Amino acid sequence: MRSPCIDAAIAELRAAGVYDYELVRGGKHWQVQWVVRGRVRRFYALPGTPSDWRSARNVRADIRRLLKADGLMAAPDPPAERPAPRSPTLAQRLETLERTVAALVTKVGGCH
């Protein structure tokens, strides 16, 4: 009865503090069912024969989405916004150009 998908679903539920769940056979597929805050009954149908190596990862992600939507798992903080890189001003570009020309003149030995 155990499969990587069932194990992934149970691991995510337990990580969120949900220990009161049921594994039931719903037609051709196993279902994991749990109750949210004593009111809403959630269920997730698990693949009977996972056809993809990513099946357990997909189950894990789907269960996390449900738990986050129900407030049982905290959503990660959004990444900090980085300031946009500032492009050099005209004065900075001119100064860089002057230094480059001065270095070339020194290297060549002056203008003729």
Protein Blocks (a to p, Z undefined) as FASTA:
>chain_A
ZZfklmmmmmmmmmnopabdcdddehjbccddddeehlaccdddddfbacbfklmmmmmm
mmmmmmmmnopaccddddddddddddddfklmmmmmmmmmmmmmmmnnpaZZ
